[in-house]
């Protein structure tokens, strides 16, 4: 298939590098773009991305580059950059890429204050050529070729089928859904649920209460998605339930960690530490989305109070619990 001849991955971080390795099993050539020249040079010279995976040799058909022009002949381009960089990436690539293109969005975030999802932004520059991908997908497990399943969705079913064929291996599975909105919002809201879970864990809240809150967060996800025109039933799939549980309960989750720190009243200086918690950036957007649609999500309100308004977690939790058992 022509689409499989040359595939590009923009972003040579954790997830981009891991996906490039999977894609290289089904594509003749994978162009892996790195913003940092030293990473691209190291991959080309030694076959290792030592900053992220020092013990994983990348396949020989992965070609690393620091020049966006090198991906202009690719038929499929995966955006594996943070959500904050998607607009600039799309704008730059819109001047380079050919018209017969499929863009795959992997970032789990929402633009604030516009409330544009990542596919909304991509649509501005490329039209209806986007496939969204999301699931319980830790990059550190994907790169080791451990069993993993993800969801994809597009307004063009043919594109979803192409991406499924490109990604499917004996260890990596792909399930197609029919609604990009539910996939994207599930990937955003699960970060807020993970923060809520982490706050409670940081406060040493008992497990009965924590899992009740996680259950409410799952139901609130459906409520929010349904209110904005998405298909709530898709939250039952890997991009919803699976990713919610993974991100909320795993100590490898950055948003879970953010919640734990705030539950312990430890405030992280993100500017000086270089740590980026995309969930924090999503809180304001989802709160605004809920307010605009008259959605009362007690989990979103709880996280907003603790993370954005800096309310004492103990006080915020008491308010949360009273609203549950009223």
Backbone bond lengths (Angstrom), bond angles and torsions (degrees), N, CA, C in turn:
res aa  C-N    CA-C-N  psi(-1)  N-CA   C-N-CA  omega(-1)  CA-C   N-CA-C  phi
1 X - - - 1.455 - - 1.519 109.49 -
2 X 1.320 116.05 136.96 1.458 121.08 -175.84 1.520 112.60 -57.97
3 X 1.337 116.13 -38.31 1.455 119.55 -177.26 1.534 112.25 -62.12
4 X 1.317 116.82 -25.00 1.461 121.12 -175.55 1.527 113.26 -84.38
5 X 1.311 117.01 -9.83 1.459 120.36 -173.87 1.518 111.95 -61.34
6 X 1.338 116.15 -50.46 1.464 120.53 -178.99 1.518 109.15 -141.71
7 X 1.310 115.72 122.28 1.461 122.52 -178.97 1.520 108.14 -121.29
8 X 1.325 116.31 142.53 1.462 120.32 179.69 1.525 110.71 -115.26
9 X 1.313 115.44 145.15 1.459 122.63 173.75 1.524 106.88 -123.28
10 X 1.319 116.24 119.51 1.460 121.04 179.76 1.521 108.35 -98.51
11 X 1.317 115.60 110.96 1.454 121.62 -176.66 1.511 111.14 118.01
12 X 1.331 116.67 108.59 1.468 121.01 -177.07 1.524 111.42 -104.68
13 X 1.329 115.46 37.72 1.457 120.24 174.70 1.512 110.78 -85.97
14 X 1.336 116.57 -154.42 1.464 121.42 -178.41 1.522 112.29 -55.79
15 X 1.340 115.57 -57.45 1.457 119.26 -172.07 1.523 111.82 -75.00
16 X 1.329 117.23 -41.16 1.456 120.03 -179.59 1.515 112.71 -61.09
17 X 1.322 116.14 -43.11 1.463 119.90 179.59 1.527 111.10 -66.04
18 X 1.341 116.16 -41.35 1.464 120.11 179.37 1.525 111.34 -64.15
19 X 1.338 117.16 -43.98 1.463 119.89 179.19 1.525 111.54 -65.87
20 X 1.324 116.59 -38.38 1.466 119.71 178.29 1.526 110.69 -58.23
21 X 1.320 116.16 -38.96 1.467 120.23 179.55 1.527 111.01 -64.94
22 X 1.339 117.21 -41.84 1.461 121.30 177.77 1.525 110.74 -65.99
23 X 1.320 115.84 -47.47 1.472 121.11 -178.25 1.523 111.05 -60.64
24 X 1.313 116.77 -36.11 1.465 120.63 -177.09 1.525 112.57 -63.41
25 X 1.328 117.14 -16.42 1.466 120.46 178.05 1.521 111.60 -75.21
26 X 1.344 116.88 -20.83 1.467 120.85 -176.13 1.517 114.03 -121.89
27 X 1.313 117.91 -1.92 1.460 121.78 -178.73 1.525 109.86 -120.97
28 X 1.325 116.19 147.20 1.465 119.12 179.71 1.524 111.86 -65.74
29 X 1.346 115.54 -38.68 1.461 119.30 -177.74 1.516 109.97 -145.20
30 X 1.334 116.51 136.92 1.458 122.44 175.96 1.524 108.47 -121.37
31 X 1.326 115.31 121.55 1.461 120.37 176.25 1.521 107.61 -94.03
32 X 1.319 117.31 116.50 1.462 122.34 -178.84 1.523 108.94 -105.77
33 X 1.335 115.60 109.92 1.466 120.21 -178.47 1.523 110.71 -89.78
34 X 1.329 115.71 130.41 1.457 122.17 174.76 1.525 109.65 -118.69
35 X 1.311 116.30 131.97 1.466 120.17 175.79 1.519 110.71 -64.31
36 X 1.330 115.89 -27.67 1.465 120.83 -178.24 1.529 110.00 -98.24
37 X 1.295 115.52 120.26 1.457 121.61 -175.10 1.524 112.31 -61.57
38 X 1.330 117.29 -36.09 1.459 120.08 -176.63 1.523 111.91 -65.10
39 X 1.339 117.02 -33.44 1.464 119.85 177.96 1.523 110.29 -69.96
40 X 1.320 116.44 -44.23 1.470 119.96 178.61 1.525 110.66 -60.66
41 X 1.309 116.74 -43.21 1.468 120.60 -179.14 1.522 111.57 -64.64
42 X 1.326 116.56 -39.76 1.464 119.36 -179.04 1.526 111.06 -66.25
43 X 1.326 116.41 -42.44 1.462 119.31 179.09 1.522 110.61 -61.95
44 X 1.308 116.30 -43.00 1.463 120.00 -179.83 1.520 112.18 -65.11
45 X 1.297 115.77 -37.78 1.467 119.89 -175.56 1.528 112.77 -82.81
46 X 1.342 116.52 -44.24 1.464 120.07 -170.75 1.526 114.88 -114.44
47 X 1.358 117.60 -10.60 1.458 123.38 -177.68 1.523 113.05 72.87
48 X 1.347 118.72 16.42 1.458 121.84 179.60 1.520 110.10 -126.42
49 X 1.349 115.43 142.67 1.458 121.70 168.33 1.523 105.57 -104.86
50 X 1.327 116.05 85.34 1.463 120.60 -168.92 1.519 113.25 -67.40
51 X 1.320 117.89 -21.62 1.462 119.24 179.45 1.520 111.65 -68.78
52 X 1.326 117.26 -31.87 1.453 120.75 -176.79 1.524 113.00 -112.39
53 X 1.324 117.62 -40.31 1.463 121.15 -176.06 1.536 109.50 -138.00
54 X 1.309 117.38 74.20 1.467 120.18 -175.38 1.520 114.73 -65.40
55 X 1.352 116.66 -16.90 1.467 119.74 -176.37 1.525 113.54 -109.31
56 X 1.333 116.66 7.85 1.460 120.73 -178.41 1.523 110.10 -113.14
57 X 1.329 116.25 116.78 1.460 119.61 176.71 1.527 108.90 -81.30
58 X 1.325 115.94 127.34 1.455 120.73 -179.86 1.522 110.54 -81.25
59 X 1.314 116.17 146.06 1.458 121.37 -176.69 1.525 111.87 -62.19
60 X 1.326 115.02 151.15 1.465 120.83 -172.39 1.528 113.50 -65.65
61 X 1.321 118.70 -23.50 1.464 119.95 -178.34 1.530 112.93 -87.50
62 X 1.335 116.94 9.77 1.461 121.53 171.61 1.526 108.06 -91.67
63 X 1.308 115.94 117.98 1.462 121.87 -178.66 1.525 108.31 -107.52
64 X 1.312 117.26 115.94 1.461 121.42 -178.60 1.522 110.66 -90.04
65 X 1.323 115.30 144.55 1.464 120.21 -179.88 1.520 110.36 -149.07
66 X 1.315 114.97 158.31 1.455 122.57 174.32 1.526 110.83 -113.24
67 X 1.324 116.51 9.95 1.463 122.18 -176.35 1.532 109.19 -119.26
68 X 1.326 117.60 115.06 1.457 121.44 -179.34 1.525 112.61 -59.70
69 X 1.308 117.69 -27.50 1.458 120.70 179.47 1.523 112.65 -62.29
70 X 1.324 117.09 -20.19 1.458 120.83 -178.96 1.526 112.53 -71.94
71 X 1.341 117.67 -11.23 1.459 118.89 -179.39 1.532 112.16 -105.27
72 X 1.314 117.22 9.78 1.464 120.25 -173.46 1.531 113.53 -65.53
73 X 1.315 118.61 -21.35 1.465 120.30 -179.87 1.529 112.88 -96.41
74 X 1.340 117.32 2.55 1.466 120.79 -179.50 1.525 110.63 -73.77
75 X 1.324 116.41 143.29 1.462 122.19 179.52 1.524 112.82 -92.90
76 X 1.326 116.14 -22.82 1.467 122.07 176.68 1.518 107.99 -129.57
77 X 1.327 116.32 132.47 1.462 120.86 179.11 1.524 109.07 -128.11
78 X 1.318 116.79 121.68 1.451 122.78 175.85 1.521 109.53 -91.51
79 X 1.320 116.79 125.24 1.461 121.91 173.95 1.521 107.79 -88.85
80 X 1.320 116.47 106.23 1.470 121.59 179.07 1.525 109.42 -118.35
81 X 1.328 115.21 48.80 1.456 122.41 178.17 1.523 108.10 -113.07
82 X 1.339 118.41 160.79 1.470 119.72 175.99 1.525 110.98 -58.62
83 X 1.324 116.84 154.23 1.462 120.30 -178.04 1.525 111.71 -58.70
84 X 1.322 116.98 -30.74 1.459 120.71 179.70 1.527 112.57 -67.12
85 X 1.338 117.13 -16.95 1.464 121.06 -177.87 1.526 112.76 -105.76
86 X 1.333 118.35 -1.01 1.459 120.54 -175.09 1.523 112.18 -64.73
87 X 1.320 118.34 -43.30 1.469 120.04 -178.38 1.531 111.08 -62.25
88 X 1.310 117.33 -48.18 1.467 119.42 -179.89 1.526 110.96 -63.00
89 X 1.335 116.51 -38.28 1.463 120.59 178.88 1.519 110.94 -64.51
90 X 1.325 116.27 -45.97 1.469 120.34 -179.81 1.526 110.90 -63.63
91 X 1.300 116.44 -41.58 1.465 120.59 -179.66 1.523 111.06 -62.47
92 X 1.325 116.34 -44.46 1.464 120.38 179.95 1.521 111.75 -65.50
93 X 1.344 116.35 -43.56 1.457 119.93 -175.86 1.526 112.80 -74.89
94 X 1.316 117.55 -22.83 1.464 120.00 179.86 1.527 111.53 -63.85
95 X 1.307 116.57 -20.70 1.466 121.82 178.99 1.529 112.04 -89.80
96 X 1.332 116.02 -7.29 1.462 120.69 -172.51 1.520 112.85 -116.06
97 X 1.334 117.08 -43.92 1.455 121.16 -170.02 1.525 112.37 -74.57
98 X 1.330 115.36 153.11 1.457 120.87 178.26 1.520 109.90 -76.10
99 X 1.317 117.30 168.20 1.459 121.68 -174.60 1.527 112.49 -72.35
100 X 1.337 117.36 -34.87 1.466 120.66 -178.47 1.528 108.48 -83.15
101 X 1.325 115.76 79.93 1.454 120.38 -170.74 1.527 110.41 -134.80
102 X 1.320 116.22 147.49 1.463 122.02 170.01 1.524 106.98 -118.26
103 X 1.324 116.75 126.79 1.458 121.66 176.83 1.522 108.20 -104.33
104 X 1.328 116.96 129.66 1.459 121.63 177.62 1.527 108.33 -109.49
105 X 1.320 115.69 119.66 1.465 121.40 -178.67 1.520 110.23 -95.84
106 X 1.335 116.42 127.28 1.469 120.38 179.97 1.523 112.68 -117.43
107 X 1.331 118.07 -8.87 1.471 121.03 -177.01 1.523 110.71 -72.06
108 X 1.322 116.16 137.24 1.463 121.50 -179.63 1.527 108.66 -107.05
109 X 1.319 114.70 82.99 1.451 119.37 -178.30 1.507 110.99 -160.83
110 X 1.329 115.96 174.43 1.454 122.73 -179.72 1.526 108.37 -139.89
111 X 1.298 116.08 137.70 1.462 121.13 -176.95 1.528 109.85 -74.03
112 X 1.317 115.87 135.08 1.459 120.89 178.67 1.524 109.18 -122.97
113 X 1.327 118.58 134.05 1.468 128.16 11.60 1.532 115.08 -95.66
114 X 1.343 119.18 6.04 1.465 120.86 -174.92 1.524 112.95 -67.73
115 X 1.353 117.12 -26.10 1.466 124.93 -174.62 1.523 112.27 66.72
116 X 1.316 117.01 20.13 1.459 120.76 174.06 1.526 109.67 -72.80
117 X 1.342 116.26 134.75 1.452 119.66 170.62 1.528 108.31 -77.96
118 X 1.314 116.06 173.49 1.460 119.16 -179.63 1.522 111.55 -65.10
119 X 1.335 117.17 -36.27 1.467 119.13 178.40 1.528 111.07 -70.73
120 X 1.329 117.55 -30.30 1.468 120.34 174.27 1.527 110.74 -60.90
121 X 1.325 115.14 -44.11 1.469 120.48 -179.97 1.524 109.96 -64.86
122 X 1.324 116.34 -46.75 1.471 120.46 -179.67 1.526 110.62 -60.91
123 X 1.327 116.20 -38.41 1.468 120.66 179.29 1.526 111.31 -60.19
124 X 1.317 117.82 -34.88 1.464 121.44 179.70 1.529 111.49 -58.85
125 X 1.321 116.22 -32.34 1.464 120.59 -173.85 1.530 113.36 -105.08
126 X 1.345 117.19 -24.84 1.469 119.38 -174.15 1.522 113.93 -127.07
127 X 1.323 118.62 -0.63 1.451 120.45 -177.07 1.529 110.97 73.67
128 X 1.333 115.99 -158.48 1.465 121.50 -176.05 1.528 111.46 -81.40
129 X 1.323 116.13 63.04 1.468 120.27 -177.53 1.524 111.66 -123.64
130 X 1.317 115.37 25.49 1.464 119.90 -172.34 1.520 112.03 -108.77
131 X 1.327 115.00 140.59 1.464 123.63 169.67 1.529 106.81 -117.54
132 X 1.328 117.21 131.96 1.460 119.22 176.71 1.523 109.11 -100.98
133 X 1.322 115.38 144.49 1.465 122.18 -176.76 1.519 108.44 -130.91
134 X 1.317 116.28 130.51 1.465 119.76 178.82 1.514 109.92 -162.88
135 X 1.319 115.81 148.46 1.455 120.65 178.33 1.514 110.43 176.98
136 X 1.326 117.87 -176.17 1.473 121.74 175.59 1.526 108.92 -76.70
137 X 1.314 115.31 79.71 1.475 121.06 -165.99 1.526 112.21 -127.28
138 X 1.314 117.47 80.64 1.462 119.70 172.35 1.525 108.70 -70.94
139 X 1.314 116.18 125.71 1.464 121.10 -177.48 1.528 111.65 -60.17
140 X 1.326 116.59 -35.27 1.474 120.47 -177.84 1.520 112.27 -62.92
141 X 1.328 117.80 -23.26 1.455 121.07 176.74 1.527 111.08 -90.47
142 X 1.333 116.33 -34.63 1.467 120.01 178.08 1.519 110.20 -62.34
143 X 1.322 117.38 -44.33 1.466 121.13 -176.25 1.529 111.14 -64.10
144 X 1.336 117.34 -26.36 1.466 121.21 177.30 1.524 112.26 -89.86
145 X 1.341 115.74 8.33 1.462 121.84 177.14 1.529 112.10 59.28
146 X 1.334 115.72 39.81 1.456 121.08 176.60 1.532 109.18 -88.15
147 X 1.324 117.87 153.28 1.466 120.69 -176.57 1.527 112.99 -54.09
148 X 1.326 116.02 127.07 1.469 122.85 -175.14 1.522 108.90 -148.73
149 X 1.343 115.84 145.81 1.464 121.05 173.47 1.519 108.95 -131.57
150 X 1.328 116.73 142.15 1.455 121.77 177.82 1.517 109.47 -133.44
151 X 1.317 115.84 167.14 1.463 122.05 173.97 1.517 110.51 -110.54
152 X 1.331 116.53 147.38 1.461 122.10 171.10 1.525 108.22 -132.39
153 X 1.337 115.20 153.41 1.458 120.42 176.10 1.516 109.48 -154.76
154 X 1.310 115.69 148.79 1.458 121.98 178.31 1.524 108.65 -152.69
155 X 1.313 116.92 155.74 1.459 120.04 173.53 1.522 110.97 -72.09
156 X 1.325 116.42 -13.36 1.456 122.41 174.68 1.534 108.22 -111.35
157 X 1.340 119.03 102.76 1.465 121.81 -176.25 1.529 113.16 -55.92
158 X 1.343 117.19 -31.49 1.464 119.84 -179.90 1.524 111.23 -61.78
159 X 1.326 116.47 -37.88 1.457 120.20 179.31 1.531 111.14 -64.48
160 X 1.330 116.11 -40.63 1.467 119.61 178.16 1.526 111.35 -61.16
161 X 1.325 116.06 -40.60 1.468 119.91 178.96 1.522 111.24 -64.06
162 X 1.327 116.96 -39.60 1.466 121.28 179.45 1.521 110.36 -63.39
163 X 1.332 116.55 -44.58 1.467 120.14 -178.71 1.528 110.52 -68.72
164 X 1.324 117.18 -36.46 1.466 119.42 176.38 1.523 110.45 -60.98
165 X 1.312 117.11 -45.49 1.468 120.51 -179.78 1.527 111.01 -64.35
166 X 1.325 116.31 -37.14 1.463 120.70 -178.52 1.524 111.51 -67.25
167 X 1.318 117.91 -37.47 1.463 121.56 -172.52 1.526 114.33 -93.23
168 X 1.310 117.90 -23.21 1.463 120.19 -172.04 1.525 112.50 -69.43
169 X 1.326 115.29 126.97 1.465 122.10 173.77 1.532 107.03 -131.37
170 X 1.311 117.04 -173.42 1.467 118.97 178.89 1.525 111.69 -71.37
171 X 1.340 117.19 -12.97 1.467 120.89 -179.99 1.527 112.70 -116.57
172 X 1.323 117.30 -23.20 1.467 121.14 -176.08 1.522 109.58 -108.30
173 X 1.339 115.81 115.98 1.454 120.96 -178.14 1.521 111.95 -106.88
174 X 1.323 116.20 152.64 1.463 122.62 -179.49 1.524 109.33 -132.07
175 X 1.325 116.57 126.20 1.459 121.82 174.13 1.529 108.42 -111.48
176 X 1.317 116.53 128.85 1.460 121.74 -179.38 1.528 110.02 -88.39
177 X 1.336 115.63 131.22 1.457 122.16 171.14 1.525 108.61 -111.20
178 X 1.329 115.72 168.07 1.467 118.94 -173.72 1.525 113.32 -108.24
179 X 1.334 117.07 14.78 1.466 119.52 -175.12 1.528 111.53 -144.33
180 X 1.328 117.79 101.01 1.471 120.43 179.24 1.525 113.63 -60.18
181 X 1.347 117.36 -33.36 1.469 119.99 -177.70 1.520 111.27 -59.37
182 X 1.330 116.80 -45.74 1.466 119.75 -177.70 1.523 111.75 -66.55
183 X 1.322 117.62 -35.80 1.469 120.03 177.75 1.523 110.04 -66.33
184 X 1.325 116.61 -48.44 1.464 119.62 -176.52 1.524 111.98 -64.61
185 X 1.327 117.06 -47.43 1.458 119.15 -177.75 1.524 111.94 -69.13
186 X 1.325 117.73 -32.92 1.470 119.99 175.01 1.528 110.07 -59.88
187 X 1.333 115.52 -42.53 1.459 120.18 -179.29 1.510 113.67 -67.40
188 X 1.328 116.70 -25.25 1.464 121.37 178.54 1.529 110.88 -84.90
189 X 1.329 115.90 -49.80 1.464 120.24 -174.35 1.527 111.29 -67.90
190 X 1.326 117.68 -30.01 1.477 118.83 179.88 1.519 110.90 -62.68
191 X 1.340 117.71 -27.62 1.464 119.63 176.31 1.525 110.91 -65.73
192 X 1.325 116.37 -38.32 1.459 120.48 178.05 1.521 110.48 -67.63
193 X 1.332 116.26 -41.16 1.469 119.62 175.97 1.525 111.29 -62.93
194 X 1.328 116.33 -37.38 1.470 119.92 178.76 1.522 111.21 -65.60
195 X 1.321 116.33 -38.60 1.462 120.08 177.47 1.526 109.93 -64.92
196 X 1.347 116.46 -43.98 1.468 120.55 178.99 1.527 111.06 -58.87
197 X 1.335 115.85 -45.52 1.463 120.87 178.68 1.528 110.23 -61.12
198 X 1.342 115.42 -43.81 1.458 119.57 -179.48 1.520 112.67 -64.78
199 X 1.329 117.51 -39.78 1.475 120.62 177.53 1.519 109.64 -58.42
200 X 1.318 116.05 -47.60 1.464 120.33 -179.87 1.525 111.70 -62.78
201 X 1.311 116.00 -40.34 1.465 119.43 178.81 1.525 110.70 -66.52
202 X 1.341 116.58 -40.02 1.463 120.54 177.56 1.511 112.69 -62.99
203 X 1.337 116.27 -28.88 1.465 121.65 178.23 1.527 112.47 -86.23
204 X 1.334 117.08 -3.31 1.463 122.67 -176.62 1.530 112.16 63.81
205 X 1.326 116.16 37.11 1.459 120.92 174.18 1.527 108.63 -67.06
206 X 1.311 117.35 143.60 1.466 121.03 -177.04 1.525 111.36 -64.84
207 X 1.335 115.42 155.15 1.464 120.97 -172.95 1.528 112.82 -66.35
208 X 1.329 118.25 -34.96 1.466 119.59 176.87 1.529 110.49 -54.42
209 X 1.314 116.32 -45.90 1.467 121.26 -177.84 1.519 111.09 -70.86
210 X 1.323 117.25 -42.13 1.463 120.83 -177.14 1.527 111.03 -60.18
211 X 1.341 116.41 -43.98 1.458 118.33 -177.09 1.523 111.81 -76.10
212 X 1.316 117.18 -25.05 1.462 119.41 171.43 1.524 109.66 -64.93
213 X 1.320 116.44 -42.14 1.468 121.44 178.93 1.520 111.05 -65.39
214 X 1.336 116.65 -39.22 1.462 120.26 177.50 1.528 110.39 -63.37
215 X 1.313 116.46 -37.87 1.460 121.15 178.07 1.534 110.82 -64.79
216 X 1.308 116.08 -42.13 1.465 120.23 178.13 1.521 110.47 -64.42
217 X 1.318 116.38 -39.75 1.464 120.40 177.94 1.518 111.88 -61.50
218 X 1.330 116.63 -38.53 1.464 121.70 176.81 1.532 110.46 -62.51
219 X 1.338 116.37 -45.34 1.462 120.35 179.39 1.526 112.06 -68.43
220 X 1.330 116.31 -37.11 1.473 119.99 177.35 1.524 111.01 -63.54
221 X 1.333 116.19 -34.78 1.469 119.79 177.55 1.522 110.04 -59.80
222 X 1.299 116.58 -45.62 1.464 120.93 177.77 1.524 111.23 -61.83
223 X 1.326 116.11 -41.45 1.457 121.01 -178.09 1.526 111.34 -63.56
224 X 1.319 116.27 -42.82 1.465 120.74 -179.06 1.523 110.52 -67.68
225 X 1.324 116.46 -45.94 1.469 120.74 -178.36 1.524 110.86 -62.83
226 X 1.311 116.91 -42.70 1.457 120.94 178.94 1.528 111.32 -62.78
227 X 1.329 116.43 -38.22 1.464 120.93 -177.05 1.522 112.81 -66.71
228 X 1.319 117.38 -26.72 1.470 119.96 -178.81 1.526 112.07 -102.17
229 X 1.332 117.33 12.61 1.455 120.74 173.44 1.508 115.82 96.27
230 X 1.333 117.87 8.69 1.456 120.58 177.93 1.523 111.49 -89.61
231 X 1.316 116.37 172.43 1.461 122.30 -179.02 1.526 109.78 -95.79
232 X 1.329 115.22 106.51 1.458 121.08 -174.50 1.522 112.66 -61.87
233 X 1.325 117.99 -30.03 1.471 120.47 -178.47 1.520 112.30 -62.22
234 X 1.325 117.42 -25.13 1.467 119.68 179.78 1.527 112.54 -68.02
235 X 1.321 116.72 -16.11 1.468 120.34 177.04 1.522 110.20 -66.45
236 X 1.331 117.09 -18.71 1.470 120.58 176.76 1.519 112.14 -73.74
237 X 1.318 117.88 -11.94 1.459 121.11 -175.43 1.533 110.94 -87.99
238 X 1.332 115.00 -171.63 1.466 121.32 -174.34 1.521 112.45 -61.71
239 X 1.339 117.03 -38.57 1.463 121.03 -178.48 1.521 111.67 -68.10
240 X 1.337 117.15 -20.21 1.454 121.55 -179.41 1.508 112.32 -102.40
241 X 1.318 116.25 -84.47 1.461 120.69 -176.45 1.533 112.32 -59.04
242 X 1.332 116.18 -48.09 1.463 119.35 -177.03 1.515 112.95 -61.14
243 X 1.340 116.36 -47.25 1.465 120.29 -178.55 1.523 111.18 -70.15
244 X 1.338 116.67 -35.15 1.456 120.65 177.47 1.531 111.05 -59.65
245 X 1.319 116.65 -47.59 1.467 120.59 -178.50 1.525 110.43 -67.61
246 X 1.330 116.72 -44.83 1.465 120.20 -179.22 1.525 111.05 -59.54
247 X 1.326 116.58 -52.06 1.459 120.73 -174.31 1.522 111.93 -69.88
248 X 1.321 116.66 -31.31 1.464 119.71 -177.84 1.521 112.53 -76.36
249 X 1.315 117.55 -38.09 1.466 120.07 -168.84 1.523 114.56 -103.21
250 X 1.323 118.46 -14.02 1.464 119.64 -176.03 1.527 111.58 -86.87
251 X 1.314 115.45 135.75 1.466 120.28 177.00 1.524 111.62 -70.58
252 X 1.348 117.30 -11.33 1.470 120.94 177.07 1.527 112.19 -82.98
253 X 1.333 116.83 -7.37 1.459 121.88 -178.80 1.525 110.80 -81.04
254 X 1.319 117.16 126.09 1.466 121.19 -179.76 1.524 111.54 -66.13
255 X 1.328 116.96 -36.70 1.460 119.61 -178.80 1.523 111.43 -73.39
256 X 1.313 117.00 -36.10 1.466 120.49 172.12 1.523 109.65 -59.09
257 X 1.325 116.21 -44.47 1.467 120.97 179.92 1.519 111.33 -64.08
258 X 1.331 116.88 -41.11 1.463 120.85 177.46 1.527 109.85 -57.75
259 X 1.333 116.71 -44.74 1.451 120.10 179.10 1.514 112.67 -63.30
260 X 1.337 116.96 -43.95 1.458 120.63 179.40 1.529 110.74 -58.36
261 X 1.321 116.63 -44.92 1.466 120.55 -179.27 1.522 111.42 -61.67
262 X 1.326 116.47 -43.53 1.462 118.85 178.79 1.529 111.17 -69.27
263 X 1.329 117.15 -33.62 1.460 119.54 176.09 1.514 112.10 -64.55
264 X 1.330 115.75 -26.71 1.469 121.52 176.91 1.526 111.82 -94.77
265 X 1.342 115.98 6.45 1.467 123.33 -178.64 1.522 112.19 61.19
266 X 1.319 115.21 35.35 1.462 121.06 173.99 1.521 107.05 -105.80
267 X 1.309 117.39 112.45 1.457 121.79 -176.45 1.531 109.32 -97.09
268 X 1.327 116.35 125.58 1.457 121.85 -177.94 1.524 109.91 -89.69
269 X 1.318 115.72 129.90 1.470 120.42 173.25 1.527 107.09 -83.93
270 X 1.312 116.36 97.59 1.462 120.19 -174.00 1.521 112.38 -68.30
271 X 1.319 117.07 -31.97 1.469 119.85 -177.77 1.520 111.07 -65.20
272 X 1.332 116.80 -44.73 1.461 119.41 -176.98 1.519 112.57 -81.26
273 X 1.341 116.66 -28.68 1.461 119.03 -177.07 1.518 112.59 -83.83
274 X 1.334 116.63 -21.42 1.458 119.96 -177.27 1.511 113.45 79.98
275 X 1.341 117.46 4.01 1.461 121.69 179.93 1.528 109.39 -81.18
276 X 1.306 116.96 130.45 1.460 121.07 178.25 1.523 108.83 -115.02
277 X 1.302 117.35 116.67 1.455 122.07 175.94 1.526 107.38 -104.00
278 X 1.325 117.01 101.60 1.463 119.98 -176.77 1.518 111.33 -63.75
279 X 1.328 116.74 -26.62 1.456 119.10 178.20 1.503 112.34 -61.05
280 X 1.322 116.96 -37.50 1.464 120.29 179.47 1.520 110.67 -63.24
281 X 1.323 116.24 -39.16 1.462 120.00 178.50 1.521 111.67 -67.81
282 X 1.326 116.53 -24.84 1.463 120.79 -178.09 1.524 113.10 -83.26
283 X 1.324 117.34 -20.79 1.462 120.40 -174.38 1.521 111.14 -61.07
284 X 1.324 116.06 -48.79 1.472 119.37 -179.63 1.530 110.53 -59.89
285 X 1.332 115.81 -41.52 1.468 119.60 -177.32 1.524 111.37 -66.51
286 X 1.327 118.00 -46.17 1.457 120.60 -178.42 1.532 110.64 -68.69
287 X 1.322 117.42 -36.08 1.476 120.10 175.84 1.526 109.81 -62.13
288 X 1.322 116.83 -42.83 1.464 120.92 178.08 1.530 110.47 -64.82
289 X 1.324 116.21 -39.96 1.465 120.81 178.61 1.526 110.50 -63.32
290 X 1.327 117.13 -42.94 1.459 121.07 178.87 1.529 110.78 -63.93
291 X 1.312 116.37 -45.21 1.465 119.93 -179.26 1.523 111.20 -62.73
292 X 1.337 116.12 -39.81 1.464 120.27 -178.07 1.525 111.91 -67.66
293 X 1.340 116.30 -25.43 1.465 120.52 -178.16 1.530 112.64 -109.07
294 X 1.332 116.04 15.25 1.469 122.22 178.25 1.527 112.26 54.23
295 X 1.357 115.07 42.31 1.465 121.51 178.72 1.520 108.74 -101.26
296 X 1.316 117.20 123.87 1.457 121.24 177.87 1.522 108.57 -100.32
297 X 1.333 115.90 93.87 1.465 121.08 177.73 1.522 108.51 -101.07
298 X 1.314 116.82 111.11 1.463 119.27 -177.03 1.522 111.72 -68.00
299 X 1.344 117.31 -25.24 1.457 119.88 178.43 1.532 110.43 -74.10
300 X 1.322 116.57 -44.17 1.462 119.94 176.64 1.527 109.96 -61.75
301 X 1.330 117.18 -42.43 1.468 120.69 179.46 1.524 111.41 -62.71
302 X 1.321 116.24 -41.49 1.468 121.89 179.93 1.528 111.17 -61.47
303 X 1.317 116.18 -49.61 1.466 120.40 -178.87 1.530 110.78 -66.49
304 X 1.313 117.21 -40.12 1.464 121.13 178.34 1.527 110.45 -60.37
305 X 1.320 116.75 -42.67 1.466 120.47 -179.51 1.529 111.47 -63.10
306 X 1.326 116.76 -42.76 1.468 120.28 -175.65 1.527 111.53 -77.26
307 X 1.331 117.36 -47.07 1.463 120.69 -172.23 1.532 112.31 -82.77
308 X 1.318 117.25 -43.55 1.463 120.34 -174.75 1.525 111.61 -90.96
309 X 1.340 116.81 -47.34 1.467 120.10 -178.91 1.516 113.75 -86.05
310 X 1.337 116.27 -6.43 1.468 122.44 178.02 1.525 113.28 57.98
311 X 1.334 115.61 34.83 1.455 119.48 176.01 1.528 109.04 -73.48
312 X 1.315 117.22 145.75 1.467 121.03 178.26 1.527 109.39 -56.24
313 X 1.323 118.09 129.30 1.475 120.09 -175.53 1.523 112.83 -58.89
314 X 1.342 118.05 -33.35 1.457 120.25 -179.67 1.540 111.18 -63.94
315 X 1.324 115.97 -40.96 1.469 120.92 179.80 1.531 109.90 -69.00
316 X 1.344 115.37 -43.94 1.470 119.90 179.54 1.522 110.85 -62.95
317 X 1.332 117.26 -37.37 1.467 119.70 -179.31 1.525 111.04 -68.21
318 X 1.327 117.55 -41.21 1.462 120.13 178.54 1.525 111.09 -59.52
319 X 1.327 116.08 -41.03 1.465 120.59 177.34 1.528 110.16 -64.52
320 X 1.330 116.38 -41.90 1.458 121.30 177.89 1.516 111.27 -60.26
321 X 1.320 116.45 -47.72 1.459 121.06 -174.91 1.528 111.49 -67.33
322 X 1.309 116.42 -37.61 1.465 120.21 177.95 1.523 111.29 -63.57
323 X 1.325 115.49 -35.29 1.473 119.15 179.18 1.528 112.07 -72.20
324 X 1.348 116.37 -22.26 1.463 120.39 179.66 1.529 110.76 -78.76
325 X 1.318 116.93 -43.10 1.464 120.40 -171.31 1.532 112.57 -102.39
326 X 1.320 116.65 17.38 1.460 120.25 -178.32 1.535 111.11 -60.93
